[in-house]
Amino acid sequence: MLHSRLVTSQNVANIRSEEFQVKTKTTIAVTIEGKPFELEDRTHTGSEIRVLAGLTERDKLVREEADGGESPVPPARHIHPKPGDNFFVSVRHRRG
């Protein structure tokens, strides 16, 4: 004789109350060699900026200052770019 019994199942939700803090990344617009780029609003190295723009370590990257002057950005230098910053490769002149 075969006995069967009806087993009912209940769907039970395992609910945990958690608070999630959403972290957003703020980006700033800069120009490198005449092309627009978006950088995270944080400190970057000269090497990071070169990689983003496809430049080599040998390229002499400079940042254009508000007064029209230029400041070099060596690969190891840490800088915090500002919105609207303009970076470009300075042309090296050789005598000869």
WORA-V464374 format. One record per residue. N is the residue number from 1. SS is DSSP state (A for helix, B for strand, O for the rest). OMEGA is omega in whole degrees, -180 to 180 (* if undefined). D_CENTER is the distance of its C-alpha to the mean C-alpha in Angstrom with 2 decimals. Layout:
N,SS,OMEGA,D_CENTER ; N,SS,OMEGA,D_CENTER
This chain:
1,O,-177,72.09 ; 2,O,178,68.42 ; 3,O,175,66.84 ; 4,O,176,63.62 ; 5,O,-178,61.89 ; 6,O,178,59.31 ; 7,O,178,56.09 ; 8,O,179,53.83 ; 9,O,178,50.16 ; 10,O,175,48.05 ; 11,O,-179,44.35 ; 12,O,179,42.91 ; 13,O,176,39.37 ; 14,O,-174,37.74 ; 15,O,175,35.77 ; 16,O,178,33.72 ; 17,O,179,32.52 ; 18,O,174,29.01 ; 19,O,178,26.60 ; 20,O,176,22.97 ; 21,O,-179,20.37 ; 22,O,178,17.59 ; 23,O,177,14.21 ; 24,O,178,12.11 ; 25,O,177,8.56 ; 26,O,178,9.09 ; 27,B,177,7.37 ; 28,B,-180,9.26 ; 29,B,175,10.92 ; 30,B,177,11.67 ; 31,B,177,14.00 ; 32,B,-179,14.09 ; 33,O,176,17.58 ; 34,O,-179,18.49 ; 35,B,180,15.83 ; 36,B,178,13.50 ; 37,B,174,9.71 ; 38,B,178,7.23 ; 39,B,173,4.56 ; 40,B,180,3.94 ; 41,O,-179,7.54 ; 42,O,177,7.99 ; 43,O,179,9.61 ; 44,B,172,8.45 ; 45,B,176,11.26 ; 46,A,179,12.99 ; 47,A,179,12.76 ; 48,A,180,8.99 ; 49,A,178,9.41 ; 50,A,-180,12.56 ; 51,A,180,11.38 ; 52,A,-177,8.97 ; 53,A,-179,12.14 ; 54,O,-180,14.58 ; 55,O,177,16.37 ; 56,O,178,18.49 ; 57,O,-179,18.83 ; 58,O,179,22.11 ; 59,O,-179,20.80 ; 60,O,-179,21.31 ; 61,B,178,18.17 ; 62,B,177,19.08 ; 63,B,178,17.84 ; 64,B,-179,20.36 ; 65,O,-179,21.73 ; 66,O,-179,23.31 ; 67,O,180,26.75 ; 68,O,179,26.21 ; 69,O,-180,25.90 ; 70,B,173,23.40 ; 71,B,-178,21.74 ; 72,B,177,20.77 ; 73,O,178,17.39 ; 74,O,-178,18.56 ; 75,O,-176,16.43 ; 76,O,-177,16.96 ; 77,O,175,16.45 ; 78,B,179,14.01 ; 79,B,175,13.14 ; 80,O,-178,11.68 ; 81,O,177,11.21 ; 82,O,178,13.26 ; 83,O,179,13.45 ; 84,O,179,15.45 ; 85,O,179,14.93 ; 86,B,177,16.40 ; 87,B,177,15.81 ; 88,B,179,18.39 ; 89,B,178,20.38 ; 90,O,-180,23.61 ; 91,O,178,26.65 ; 92,O,178,28.79 ; 93,O,177,32.48 ; 94,O,176,35.01 ; 95,O,173,38.66 ; 96,O,*,41.03
